Amino acid sequence: MSFFLAYFAYMKIGIVCYPTFGGSGVVATELGKALAAKGHHIHFITYNQPVRLNFFDANLYYHAVYVPNYPLFQYPPYELALASEMVKVARYQALDLLHVHYAIPHASAAFLAKQILLTQGITVPVVTTLHGTDITLVGKDPSFEPVVTFSINQSDGVTTVSESLKQDTYAHFDVKKDIHVIPNFIDLERFRRQDKGHFKMAICPQNEKLLVHTSNFRKVKRIQDVLHVFAEVRKKIPSKLLLVGDGPERASMEMLSRELDITQDVRFLGKLDAVEEVLSTADVFLMPSESESFGLAALEAMACQVPVVSSNVGGIPELNIDGFSGFTADVGDIAAMVRHTLHILADENLPTFRAQALARAETFELSKILPQYEALYAQVLEKAR
């Protein structure tokens, strides 16, 4: 493998992702930035600039996908516009490979682009990374299943972010390809506990404990459970709650906080890029999701020495080790999550859980995960030669 990596020392890689605050977009962007820092030329191809692609780097490029809006189309044909842009970038930038994140519609668009390029005598292999809801929720819709299955099987390399998601993929789709598990990663230079005592004092002037949740506020995140857990914890230990993010559930969660009479101790902060600054003030991170392929937000919290109380679904138990980096509980088991949170918050327990959360996060450090992607790229390129 070292021979392959040496042979393909510097690659030109096209990365396709959703340019949003969601986990797949964040992972794709951070991966591209890390690859660029190692000397690879990274070309992002998407309809908006990714939210974390907010600085200049000589090895980073952004190509906007323009979707024409003709009256003929009730729904603009994004997949076709994306495929066309991939063809242009691959051809004129001499890409070595395309790495698409999230199966729908990126994998099928990549297959179309690959076939068009072949007619021009250009071979560009495709790596597809499956992130979660593209398989566990959206992908199982019967209307998408044939295209998702075909696109995965036609990919030159396939990865998932957890063993759980790999098994879900094989269970729900007739996939014949080998799937490589490459977990999400963390940049410990960015995500580390910072001295934000002034901010903590402003939020918790009476030295209250601070609970945090970050997400895109979709139903699957079960933010109502966060509020119910906090309401019970608050009865036992003086506490505050910060909610970071935004989405369709925000308005109803603000209403629920009023119904639970906890509004004075809850702050909705909206979308924040520098989430590590908030995490640096936290004592416990809550993730009661009913579905998570990995739990990147929990990893970011653990890197900031914040123990996690989470559900035990999907890939979360592969990350959050029960009784070590925090605790896991069944989905919707408010009582168990309250009990676990109170245990962690006890003054005699919190320092130990903080240290163990960081130790667990260190196993997902960027320098340990990035070579796995580079090795897969080298394998795919070698087969395509």
N, C-alpha and C positions, 0 to 999 in steps of 0.2 A: 504493500500500500504506500510506503514511503516513496517508492519509485514513481507511482502514479501522481502523488501529490507534488513531487518535484517537477514532473513533466508538465503538469497543469498548474504551475506555480501561480500565475496570475490569470484569472479568468474574467471574461466579460459576461455578466449575468443579468438577465432581465427578470425583475421581480414584479409579480402582479398580485395585488391585494386590495382589500377594502380600506380606504384611507380614513378610517374612523378611530374612535377611542376603544372599539372592541378589541378583544384579545388577539384575534388573528391578525388584524392590521398592526397592532403594537409589536407583536412578535416578528412579523415580516419586516417592519421598518427597522427594528433594532438589529435584526439579523443582517440586513443590508448595510447598516452603518458599521457594524463590526467587521463585515467582510471588506468594506471599503477601507477601513483603518488598516487592514492587513495588505492592502495594495490591489485588491480586485476592483474592477470597474463595474459599478452597480447602476443599472438603469431601472428606475421605478416607472411602471406603466399603469396608470389608473386615472379616474375621472377627476380627482382632486389631489392636491399635494397632501401626502400623509401627515397626520397631525404632529408626529414626532420627527418629521424631516424638516426641521426648522432652523438649519444652519448650513453654512457653505462648506463643502468638502470637494477637493479636486477630483475625487473618484466617484462622486455621487451625481447622478443625473435624474431628471424628472421629465417624463413625457406624458402630456395630457391627452386623454382620450376624448375626442370631440364627438358628441352624439347629435346628429342632425334631428331637428324637431319638425318633421313634415306633418301637415294635417292628415295625410293618409294613414299615419301610424297612431293608433290609440295608445300604444306603449312604445316608446323609442327603442330601437333595436340595439341596446348596449352591447350585447354579446358580439354582434357583427362588427360594430365599430371597434371594440376591443381587439378582436382578431385581426382586423386590418392594421391597427396601430402596432400590434405585436409583429406583424409581418414587416412593416416599415422599419421599426427599430432593429429587429433582428438582422435585416438585410443591410441597412446603412450604417449600423454600429458594429456589425460583424460579431454578433453575440455568439458565445459558445453554447449557452443553454438558457432555457426559460424555467424559472421556479415560480409556480403559481400556488397561492395560498387560498384555501377554501374552495371546495369542489365546484360549487354553483355560483356563477357560470364559468368560472375561470378555467377549469380543466377542459371543458368542452371547447371553449374559445381557443385554448392553446392547441388542442388537437387540430382544429380547423386551420389555424395559423401554420402549424407544422406541415400539414398536407400542402398548403399553398406554397410554402417555401421549397418543398421537395420538387415541385414542378419547375422551380427556378434553379434547381441544382444545388440547393442549400439544405444541409442537414442540421437541425437544431433540436436536440433532445429536450424532453420536458420532465421536470420533477414536480410532483403534486404533493402538497402537504395538507392533510385533513386536520381540521381544528376542533370539530365538535358538532355544533348544531347543523353543519352541512351534512352530517351523517345521522346524528341521533334524532333530529327533528325534521329539518327540511328535506333531507335526502330520502327519508322513508316514505314521503308522499308518493303514491303510485305514479303520479304524472311525471315525476322526475327520475324514478328508479332506473329506467333503461339508459338514459343519458349519463347518469352518474356512474352506473356500473361500467358502461362502455368507456367513458373518459378515464376512469381509474385504470382499467385494464390496458388502455392504450398509452398510459404514461410510461416513461422510461425508468422512473424511480418514484416510489410512493413512501411517504412517511406519515406517522401519526404522532401526536404529542404525548400519548400515554398508552400503556398496554391495554387499558380498559377500552379506549377508543379503537384500537386495533381489533380487538375481539368483537366489538359492536359492528365494525365494518364487515368483517367476515360473516357475522351472523345475519346481517340484513341485506347484503349484496352478494351477488355471485362473482366475487373478486378472485381472480387467479394469480394476481401479482403477489410477490413477496412484499410485505409491508415492514419497513424499518421504524422502530420506535426511537425517536429523538426527542427527548423532553424539552419543554420550554426552559429558558435560561434566565439568568439575572446578572446585571452589571453591578457588581458590588462597589464599584467606584461611585456610581450614582446612588444606588439604593443602599444606604447605610444610615445608621442612627446619627442624626445631627443634633447639635445643641440648639434646641428651639424652646428653651425654658421660658422666654418672654411670651411666646405664643401660647404655651401651655398655661402660663399664669393668667393670660387674658381669658382663656376659655374656662379654666378651672381655678378661680381665684381662692377657693377654699380648699385647694389641694384634692379636689375630687378625682376619682379614677376616670379615664377617658376611653370610651369604646369607639371604634371606627368601622365603617363599611364603605366600600367603593364598588360601583357597578354601573351598568348602563340602564338600570331601573326598568328591566323587563320583568314580566310575571315569573319567569323561570328563576329569577334571583330571590324570590320570596322575601322581599324587603319588609313585608308585614311581620314576618317572624323576627327580624332584627328589632323592630319596634316593641314587639311583645316581650322579647328577651330583655331588652333594656328596661322596660317598665318594671319587670320583676326584680332585676338586679338593683335598680335604683331604690327599691324599697329596703334593701339590705345594706347597700354601700352607697354613699353619696357619689353620684356618677354623672357624666355628660356623654352625649352621643354626637358624633360628626358623621354626616352622610355625604359622600363625595360622588358626583356623577349626575346624570340627568337622563330622562327617558319617559316613556309613556305612563309609568306608574307613579311619577313624582306627585302629581296633584292629589291622587287618592291617598298617598302615604302622608302628605301634609295634613289631610283631613283626619286620617287615623291617629296621627300624633295628637291632634286636638281632642279627639274622642277619648284617648288614653290619658289625657291631662298631663302630658309630658313635654308640651311644646316649649316651655321655658328652658328645658335642658337639652333640646335637640336643635342642631343647626344643619340646614341643607346648604351645602357649599357650592353645588353645581359642578360643572366640569372644570378640572384643574389639571394642568400638565405636570406641575411640580408636586405630584402627590407624595413624594418621599418626604417633603417637609411636613405634611400633615401626619404621615405615619410615624415620624420621629417623635411625635408627642403622645402617641397612643399606648395604651396598656393591653388591650385585647382587640383583635380583629374578628369580626363576625362574618361568616359566609354560609348561610343556611340554604343554599341553592338546591333546587330539585334536579338539576342536571349541570354537570361541569366536566368537560373532557380533561382538564388539567387543574385549573385554579390559579392562573397567573397572578391575580390580585393578591391571593394569599401568599404566594412566594415573595412578592414585593414587600408585603408586610413583615414576613419572617426575616427578610434581609435587613430590615430596620429594627430587628429585635422585638417584634411584636408577636406574641403567641396567638394561635388561631383556634377559634371554636367554629367548627364547620359541620356540614352534613357529611355523610359517608358514601356519597354516590360517585359514579364515574371514576375519574382519575384522581379525585381528591385524596383518598387514602394512600395513594402512591406518593403523595407530596406531604400531607399533614399526618405525621405518625402519631397515632392515638396515645396519649400519655407522655409524649416526648416534646414535640413542637407545639402541642396544644391538645385538643380533644376532638373526636368526631361523634356524631349522633345521627339517629335516623331522621330522615326528612320530616319536618313538622313536629319533632319532639322538643317542644319549648322547655319543658321541665328539665330535661337532660342538659340542654344548652345553658340554661340558667345555672344549674348545679355546677357544670364545668367552668363557666365563666367566674362564678364566685370562688371556686377553688383556685383558679389561676391568680385572681386579684388579691388573694390573701398575701399580706406582706411577706410572710415566710416562704411563699411559693413563687412569687412573681420573678425574682432575680434568676432562679433556676430555669424557669420556662423561657425567659428572655434569652439566656445563653444557649439553650437547646434549640430554640427557633432559629437563631443565627447559624448554629452548627449545621442544621438541616439545610438551610438556604445555601450554605457554602458548597454543598455537593452539586448544586445546579449552576455554579459560577460559569460565566460566559466562556472562559478559557478551556473549560472541560467539555462544553457542548459544541462550540464552533468547529473543532476539528472533525466532529462526526458528520456535519454537513459537507465539509470540504472533501472528506473521504468518499461520501456518497456521490458528490459531483464528479470526482475523479473516476469512480467506477462507471458511472453513466456515460461519461465522455469516452472512456476506453472502449466500451461496447459499441459506441456509435462510430468509431474510427473505421 
